[in-house]
Amino acid sequence: MKQLDVTDFEKLPGIRLSAGGSFRFRCHPGIGCFNRCCRNLNLFLYPYDVIRLRTRLGLTSDKFLDSHVDVVLRSGSHFPDVLLRMAENEDKTCPFLTPEGCRVYPDRPDTCRTFPLEQGLLHDAETGEDEPFFFLRPPDFCLGPYEERAWTVPEWVADQAAEDYHRMTIRWAELRGLFQNDPWGAEGPTGSRAKMTFMAAYNVDRFREFVFGSSFLKRFKVKPELLSRIKKDDAQLMLLGFDWIKLFLWGIKSQRLKPKGR
């Protein structure tokens, strides 16, 4: 998901879907293009995707990131992109693809869950507010739009159980948008502050160790009920990590996390 201003928004390909608009789509094993879209992908993973996938696979965050992720820092970018690593075969298939379909389907990433739609945030520079939007943009080979089943966007989101994913991805996109400006200074995007930030965003195991095993709780106020939840609730811990990044890099305070003595 990207946060876009109006100028960028007007250049996007695809068909924008209005609140009451509809589209046709159905994917099933009998369709001629079944699983073709699961090959040679630049599939971005967001923090909530990583939580769900590593839990589904029974892996630690470290093991999942080492085994299934490529971290790419693009020229001119101030925070790396995290992409799912494709399998080392001729078709460069998704590592979770089987002849029957996706083996992690209940915990598939937000991008897969939303397909054939793409979601983004339209940023209003005057108000500072972000408005979610959707585009219909299937690849040319996709036969799904020729099926008879019609959907509105809310119907599709509900059918794909995407509500939690979208909510979490929007929270990440709002934070990710702050990296349009360089927060690192002289140490650059590979320094210690950048590594701590990546850890807080994408490695809940390490961030949990940081919260409970360092001086973190001596320096920051966290409500007791939230503190109890984040011992086991990875999603809530991830959101606390987002708040910590905002405070750590930009001094942005939140109700969930406050410096002690202030």
C-alpha positions in Angstrom: 0.0 0.0 0.0 1.2 3.5 -0.9 0.4 6.9 0.5 -0.2 9.2 -2.5 -0.9 12.9 -3.1 -3.4 14.0 -5.7 -0.9 14.4 -8.5 0.4 10.8 -8.1 -3.1 9.5 -7.7 -4.3 10.9 -11.1 -1.5 9.0 -12.9 -2.4 5.5 -11.5 -3.4 2.9 -14.0 -6.5 0.8 -13.6 -10.2 1.6 -12.8 -11.0 3.5 -9.6 -13.9 2.0 -7.8 -16.4 4.4 -6.1 -18.1 3.6 -2.8 -21.1 2.2 -4.6 -19.3 0.8 -7.7 -19.1 -2.9 -8.5 -16.8 -5.2 -10.4 -16.9 -8.8 -11.6 -14.5 -11.4 -10.4 -14.2 -15.1 -9.4 -11.1 -17.3 -9.0 -11.4 -21.1 -8.7 -9.5 -24.2 -9.7 -11.4 -24.6 -12.9 -10.4 -21.3 -14.4 -7.7 -21.3 -17.0 -5.3 -18.9 -15.3 -5.6 -20.6 -11.8 -2.4 -19.9 -9.8 -0.7 -18.1 -12.7 -0.7 -14.9 -10.7 1.4 -16.6 -8.0 4.7 -16.5 -10.0 7.6 -14.1 -10.3 6.1 -11.5 -8.0 7.4 -8.4 -6.4 5.1 -9.1 -3.4 5.5 -6.5 -0.7 5.0 -7.8 2.8 3.7 -5.4 5.5 4.4 -5.9 9.3 1.0 -7.6 9.9 1.6 -9.9 7.0 4.8 -11.1 8.6 3.1 -11.7 12.0 0.4 -13.8 10.4 2.7 -15.8 8.1 5.4 -16.6 10.7 2.7 -17.7 13.1 1.0 -19.9 10.5 4.4 -21.5 9.7 5.4 -21.9 13.3 8.6 -19.8 12.9 10.3 -17.2 14.9 10.5 -13.7 13.4 14.2 -14.1 12.9 13.7 -17.5 11.1 10.9 -16.2 8.9 12.8 -13.0 7.9 15.9 -15.1 7.1 14.1 -17.7 5.1 11.3 -16.0 3.3 12.1 -12.3 2.9 14.3 -10.0 0.8 15.0 -6.6 2.3 15.6 -4.0 -0.4 16.7 -0.4 0.2 16.0 1.4 -3.1 18.0 4.4 -4.2 16.6 7.6 -2.7 14.4 5.7 -0.2 14.8 6.2 3.6 13.3 2.9 4.7 13.7 -0.5 3.1 11.0 -2.5 1.3 10.3 -6.1 2.5 9.4 -8.5 -0.3 8.4 -12.2 -0.2 11.3 -14.3 -1.6 10.2 -16.4 -4.5 11.1 -20.1 -4.8 14.3 -21.0 -6.6 12.7 -22.7 -9.5 12.2 -21.9 -13.2 8.9 -20.1 -12.7 10.0 -18.3 -9.5 6.8 -19.4 -7.9 5.5 -18.1 -4.5 7.1 -20.4 -1.9 3.6 -21.2 -0.5 2.1 -22.3 -3.8 1.0 -25.9 -4.2 -0.9 -27.6 -7.1 -4.1 -27.3 -5.1 -3.5 -23.6 -4.3 -2.1 -21.6 -1.5 -0.9 -23.6 1.6 -1.1 -20.5 3.8 -4.4 -19.3 2.4 -6.1 -18.3 5.7 -3.0 -16.1 6.5 -2.1 -15.0 3.0 -0.7 -11.4 2.7 -2.9 -8.4 2.3 -1.9 -7.9 -1.3 -3.0 -11.5 -2.2 -6.2 -11.1 -0.1 -7.2 -7.9 -1.8 -6.4 -9.1 -5.4 -7.7 -8.1 -8.0 -8.0 -4.8 -6.2 -5.2 -2.6 -5.1 -5.6 -0.4 -2.1 -3.9 2.9 -1.3 -4.2 6.1 0.8 -4.9 9.5 -0.8 -3.1 12.1 1.3 -4.6 15.6 1.6 -1.7 18.0 2.2 -4.1 20.7 3.5 -5.8 18.7 6.2 -3.2 16.1 6.7 -5.8 13.4 6.5 -5.6 10.1 4.5 -8.5 8.6 2.5 -8.4 4.9 1.5 -9.1 4.2 -2.2 -9.3 1.1 -4.4 -8.4 0.4 -8.0 -9.4 -2.6 -10.1 -6.1 -3.7 -11.7 -5.8 -7.4 -12.6 -3.0 -8.6 -14.9 -3.9 -9.0 -18.6 -3.9 -12.8 -18.4 -6.4 -12.9 -15.5 -9.7 -14.4 -16.5 -11.4 -13.7 -13.2 -13.1 -10.4 -14.4 -14.9 -12.4 -17.1 -16.8 -14.5 -14.5 -20.4 -13.6 -13.6 -20.0 -12.9 -9.9 -20.3 -9.2 -9.1 -19.0 -7.5 -5.9 -18.9 -4.1 -4.3 -15.7 -3.3 -2.5 -17.2 -3.8 1.0 -18.6 -7.1 -0.1 -15.2 -8.2 -1.5 -13.3 -7.1 1.7 -15.8 -9.0 3.9 -15.7 -12.1 1.7 -11.9 -12.2 1.8 -11.8 -11.5 5.6 -9.6 -8.6 4.8 -10.9 -6.1 7.4 -8.1 -6.6 10.0 -5.4 -6.7 7.3 -6.6 -3.4 5.8 -6.8 -1.7 9.2 -3.3 -2.8 10.1 -1.9 -2.0 6.6 -3.4 1.5 6.8 -1.7 2.1 10.1 1.6 1.0 8.6 1.1 3.2 5.5 0.5 6.2 7.6 3.8 5.6 9.5 5.6 4.6 6.3 4.6 8.0 4.8 6.7 9.8 7.4 9.8 8.4 5.8 9.3 10.6 2.7 11.8 12.8 4.6 15.2 11.5 5.8 15.1 10.9 9.6 18.6 9.4 9.9 21.0 12.3 9.5 24.7 11.5 9.1 24.4 7.9 10.1 22.2 7.1 7.1 19.6 4.4 6.6 21.9 1.5 7.6 22.9 2.9 11.0 21.9 1.7 14.5 18.8 3.8 14.7 17.6 2.4 11.4 18.2 -1.1 12.5 16.3 -0.5 15.7 13.4 1.0 13.7 13.3 -2.0 11.3 13.3 -4.4 14.3 10.3 -2.5 15.9 8.4 -2.7 12.7 9.1 -6.2 11.4 10.5 -8.4 14.2 8.0 -8.7 17.0 10.1 -11.3 18.9 13.1 -9.0 19.1 10.9 -6.0 19.9 9.2 -7.9 22.8 12.7 -8.7 24.1 13.5 -5.0 23.9 10.3 -4.0 25.7 10.6 -6.5 28.6 14.4 -7.1 28.7 15.9 -3.7 28.5 15.3 -0.4 30.3 12.3 0.4 28.0 9.7 0.2 30.8 11.8 2.4 33.1 11.8 5.1 30.4 8.3 4.8 29.0 4.8 4.6 30.4 2.6 1.8 29.1 -0.8 1.1 30.6 -0.9 -2.1 32.7 -3.7 -3.7 30.6 -1.8 -3.0 27.4 1.4 -4.3 29.0 -0.4 -7.5 29.8 -1.7 -7.9 26.3 1.5 -7.4 24.4 3.2 -10.3 26.3 1.2 -12.6 23.9 -0.6 -10.4 21.4 1.7 -9.8 18.5 -0.7 -7.4 16.7 -0.9 -5.1 19.7 2.8 -5.3 20.2 3.3 -4.3 16.5 1.1 -1.2 17.0 3.1 -0.3 20.1 6.2 -0.6 17.9 4.7 1.8 15.4 4.1 4.3 18.3 7.6 3.8 19.5 9.1 4.5 16.1 7.1 7.8 15.8 8.3 8.9 19.2 11.9 7.6 18.7 12.4 9.3 15.3 10.1 12.3 15.3 9.0 12.9 18.9 5.4 12.2 18.1 3.6 11.2 21.3 0.7 8.8 21.6 -1.8 7.7 24.3 -0.3 4.2 24.2 3.3 5.3 24.9 4.6 8.2 26.9 8.1 9.1 28.2 8.3 8.9 32.0 8.8 12.1 33.9 7.0 14.2 31.3 
